[in-house]
Amino acid sequence: MTSVYKFQVLRDYHFNIVEFRKTKLPSYIPTKPYNTYKDEWIGWEDFLSYKSKIRNKNNGYLTYKNAKTWIINNYGSLSSSEFRKLSKEGKLPINIPKKPERYYKNDWISFVDFLNIK
C-alpha cells in the first residue's frame, strides 16, 4: 500500500489516537503503523490527519500546572482510581499523561495535590 493510499483511507475515518486504538480496522490498515511505516513515520497527528488544539508544542503534554487546572476545571476533585479509570476509558485529553507521577516527576507532589483531593 502506498503512503498516499494509506493516508487517504485514514483521513476518511477522522480518528484521533484514542479512537484509532479502540476501533476494529480493516486488515489493510496496520494497528502499529509506526512499525509498518517506520521509514515514513512522523507521528500520530500526521498519520491520522488531526491537530490537537491545546498540545504543548515541545513534547505533546500540558505542563503540570495546566494539566492539574484542566482536570480540576473539568472534573472537580477526583480520586486516583477515578483518574486512572477516565484515562483508561479515553475520557481524558491525549495531552494529559496516563501516569502523571512519572511524567511530571520533577514537579510531582502527590495525587492529592494533582487531583485536588479533599
C-alpha positions as CSV (number, residue, x, y, z in Angstrom):
1,M,0.0,0.0,0.0
2,T,1.4,3.4,-0.9
3,S,1.6,6.2,1.6
4,V,-0.9,8.3,-0.4
5,Y,-3.5,5.5,-0.2
6,K,-2.8,4.8,3.4
7,F,-3.3,8.5,4.4
8,Q,-6.4,8.9,2.2
9,V,-8.0,5.8,3.8
10,L,-7.3,7.0,7.3
11,R,-8.5,10.6,6.6
12,D,-11.8,9.1,5.8
13,Y,-12.1,7.7,9.3
14,H,-11.4,11.0,11.1
15,F,-9.7,9.4,14.1
16,N,-7.9,10.7,17.0
17,I,-5.4,8.4,18.7
18,V,-7.8,7.1,21.3
19,E,-10.5,6.3,18.7
20,F,-7.8,4.6,16.5
21,R,-6.8,2.3,19.3
22,K,-10.4,1.3,20.1
23,T,-11.7,0.7,16.6
24,K,-11.8,-2.5,14.6
25,L,-9.9,-1.5,11.4
26,P,-9.9,-3.2,8.1
27,S,-7.0,-5.7,7.7
28,Y,-5.1,-3.4,5.3
29,I,-4.7,-0.7,8.0
30,P,-1.9,-1.7,10.4
31,T,-2.6,-1.5,14.2
32,K,1.0,-0.4,14.8
33,P,1.6,2.0,11.9
34,Y,4.8,3.3,13.5
35,N,6.4,-0.1,12.9
36,T,4.8,-0.7,9.4
37,Y,5.8,2.7,8.1
38,K,8.9,3.3,10.2
39,D,10.8,5.0,7.4
40,E,8.0,7.4,6.7
41,W,6.7,7.8,10.3
42,I,6.3,11.4,11.5
43,G,3.7,11.0,14.3
44,W,0.1,10.2,15.1
45,E,-1.2,13.6,14.2
46,D,0.3,13.3,10.7
47,F,-0.8,9.7,10.3
48,L,-4.4,10.3,11.5
49,S,-4.6,13.8,9.9
50,Y,-5.8,15.6,13.0
51,K,-4.5,18.5,15.1
52,S,-4.8,18.8,18.8
53,K,-5.9,22.3,19.8
54,I,-4.2,22.5,23.2
55,R,-1.0,20.5,22.8
56,N,2.3,21.6,24.3
57,K,4.5,22.1,21.2
58,N,7.6,20.8,22.9
59,N,6.5,17.3,23.9
60,G,2.8,16.8,23.5
61,Y,1.8,17.1,27.1
62,L,0.4,20.0,29.0
63,T,2.6,21.4,31.8
64,Y,1.9,20.0,35.3
65,K,0.1,23.2,36.3
66,N,-2.1,23.3,33.1
67,A,-2.9,19.6,33.4
68,K,-3.9,20.0,37.0
69,T,-6.0,23.0,36.2
70,W,-7.7,21.3,33.3
71,I,-8.6,18.3,35.5
72,I,-10.0,20.5,38.3
73,N,-12.0,22.7,35.8
74,N,-13.5,19.7,34.0
75,Y,-13.9,17.1,36.8
76,G,-13.5,18.9,40.1
77,S,-11.9,16.6,42.7
78,L,-11.1,13.0,41.5
79,S,-9.6,10.1,43.3
80,S,-6.5,8.5,41.8
81,S,-8.6,5.4,40.8
82,E,-11.2,7.7,39.1
83,F,-8.4,9.4,37.2
84,R,-7.0,6.0,36.1
85,K,-10.4,4.8,35.0
86,L,-11.1,8.0,33.0
87,S,-7.6,7.7,31.4
88,K,-8.2,4.0,30.5
89,E,-11.6,4.8,29.0
90,G,-10.0,7.5,26.9
91,K,-12.0,10.3,28.6
92,L,-9.0,12.5,29.2
93,P,-7.3,14.5,26.5
94,I,-4.3,12.9,24.9
95,N,-2.1,15.8,26.2
96,I,-2.5,14.7,29.8
97,P,-0.3,11.7,30.6
98,K,-1.8,8.4,31.9
99,K,0.9,8.2,34.5
100,P,1.4,11.9,35.6
101,E,3.5,10.9,38.6
102,R,6.2,9.6,36.2
103,Y,5.9,12.3,33.5
104,Y,5.9,15.2,35.9
105,K,8.4,13.7,38.3
106,N,10.3,17.0,38.8
107,D,7.1,18.8,39.7
108,W,5.2,15.9,41.3
109,I,3.9,16.4,44.8
110,S,1.1,13.7,45.1
111,F,-2.2,12.7,43.6
112,V,-3.8,14.6,46.5
113,D,-2.3,17.8,45.1
114,F,-2.6,16.9,41.3
115,L,-6.3,15.8,41.5
116,N,-7.4,18.4,44.2
117,I,-8.4,15.5,46.5
118,K,-10.1,16.9,49.6
